[in-house]
Amino acid sequence: MTPERLDATFSALADPTRRAILARLAQGEASVMELAEPFAMSQPAISKHLKVLERAGLISRGRDAQRRPCRLEAEPLRDASGWIEHYRQFWDASFDALDDVLEDLKKAARKPKRTKETP
Amino acid sequence: MSKLTLIDGAPNEIIMEREFDAPRKLVVQAMTSPALIKRWLGGVRATVVTAEVDLRVGGSYRYVFELPHGGQFSFTGVYREIGDDRVVHSERFNDDPRESVVTTTWTERHGKTTLRVVIAFESKDVRDMVLGTGMADGAGESYDKLEQLVANL
């Protein structure tokens, strides 16, 4: 999974309503109307959240023109549950950059001291 | 292949280990001097815009990061213990009131230095939540419900 994709998943999951929608869909597919009910939200507001979830690949919509039932797509969620990977990527990138800084410091330490050089 | 190793510790901990091809003195210098910290911390994923380090027991530090697509996040803390090969400090992500305790040790062998960072959170739940925030993208949101959700899939 690319970092960009993981970021998209995390942004989609950042909203409590969207997490609740996913929790509902984990029990089975549902129409927009059925989803709007428990949240006391308008259908357009729910549709907006569904679009974000759909873009992140977390849900898919059925073809039935009338109902267009929403279905949970589990794969990106399973990837996002590998949270530790996100954390690792941050430190991995940091320490790779630290390698380069250390090479510079080693070179500077080998060179005879010059008066003008800043520490 | 990543050189960084994540090790299982206590349930509330994250443990990282990484070897550097440099003597301990240089690694410690690069990790505690603000000018040098700015050059590596965050790597290609985030830029350090502010690095303040008051390296003494009771002194504090503050790192502010900027993300490539905008947005900031910060780490702040207070030093509790400072030695040649071991530093202990508290750490706070953004304005989260929950603190973790970070113990950093450097072990030199044949001119190479092994860095070990143990991050201890208040509880396993807090640890999982921190990992769930996607620290690196600064989402700053809690994903505590998500763990339950994923478990139920």
Chai-1 contact restraints between the chains, C-beta under 6 A:
chainA,res_idxA,chainB,res_idxB,connection_type,confidence,min_distance_angstrom,max_distance_angstrom,comment,restraint_id
A,D7,B,D137,contact,1.0,0.0,6.0,A-B,restraint_1
A,F10,B,G134,contact,1.0,0.0,6.0,A-B,restraint_2
A,F10,B,A139,contact,1.0,0.0,6.0,A-B,restraint_3
A,L13,B,L146,contact,1.0,0.0,6.0,A-B,restraint_4
A,A14,B,A139,contact,1.0,0.0,6.0,A-B,restraint_5
A,A14,B,E141,contact,1.0,0.0,6.0,A-B,restraint_6
A,R19,B,K145,contact,1.0,0.0,6.0,A-B,restraint_7
A,A23,B,L149,contact,1.0,0.0,6.0,A-B,restraint_8
A,A26,B,N152,contact,1.0,0.0,6.0,A-B,restraint_9
A,A26,B,L153,contact,1.0,0.0,6.0,A-B,restraint_10
A,A74,B,L153,contact,1.0,0.0,6.0,A-B,restraint_11
A,L77,B,V150,contact,1.0,0.0,6.0,A-B,restraint_12
A,S81,B,V150,contact,1.0,0.0,6.0,A-B,restraint_13
A,W83,B,L131,contact,1.0,0.0,6.0,A-B,restraint_14
A,W83,B,G132,contact,1.0,0.0,6.0,A-B,restraint_15
A,I84,B,L131,contact,1.0,0.0,6.0,A-B,restraint_16
A,H86,B,G134,contact,1.0,0.0,6.0,A-B,restraint_17
A,H86,B,A136,contact,1.0,0.0,6.0,A-B,restraint_18
A,Y87,B,L131,contact,1.0,0.0,6.0,A-B,restraint_19
A,Y87,B,M135,contact,1.0,0.0,6.0,A-B,restraint_20
A,F90,B,R45,contact,1.0,0.0,6.0,A-B,restraint_21
A,F90,B,M135,contact,1.0,0.0,6.0,A-B,restraint_22
A,F90,B,A136,contact,1.0,0.0,6.0,A-B,restraint_23
A,W91,B,L4,contact,1.0,0.0,6.0,A-B,restraint_24
A,D92,B,S2,contact,1.0,0.0,6.0,A-B,restraint_25
A,D92,B,L4,contact,1.0,0.0,6.0,A-B,restraint_26
A,A93,B,G43,contact,1.0,0.0,6.0,A-B,restraint_27
A,A93,B,V44,contact,1.0,0.0,6.0,A-B,restraint_28
A,A93,B,R45,contact,1.0,0.0,6.0,A-B,restraint_29
A,S94,B,W40,contact,1.0,0.0,6.0,A-B,restraint_30
A,S94,B,L41,contact,1.0,0.0,6.0,A-B,restraint_31
A,S94,B,G42,contact,1.0,0.0,6.0,A-B,restraint_32
A,S94,B,G43,contact,1.0,0.0,6.0,A-B,restraint_33
A,F95,B,L4,contact,1.0,0.0,6.0,A-B,restraint_34
A,F95,B,R18,contact,1.0,0.0,6.0,A-B,restraint_35
A,D96,B,G43,contact,1.0,0.0,6.0,A-B,restraint_36
A,A97,B,W40,contact,1.0,0.0,6.0,A-B,restraint_37
A,A97,B,G43,contact,1.0,0.0,6.0,A-B,restraint_38
A,L98,B,W40,contact,1.0,0.0,6.0,A-B,restraint_39
A,V101,B,A30,contact,1.0,0.0,6.0,A-B,restraint_40
A,V101,B,L36,contact,1.0,0.0,6.0,A-B,restraint_41
A,V101,B,R39,contact,1.0,0.0,6.0,A-B,restraint_42
A,V101,B,W40,contact,1.0,0.0,6.0,A-B,restraint_43
A,L102,B,F20,contact,1.0,0.0,6.0,A-B,restraint_44
A,L102,B,A22,contact,1.0,0.0,6.0,A-B,restraint_45
A,L102,B,L26,contact,1.0,0.0,6.0,A-B,restraint_46
A,L102,B,A30,contact,1.0,0.0,6.0,A-B,restraint_47
A,L105,B,L26,contact,1.0,0.0,6.0,A-B,restraint_48
A,K106,B,A22,contact,1.0,0.0,6.0,A-B,restraint_49
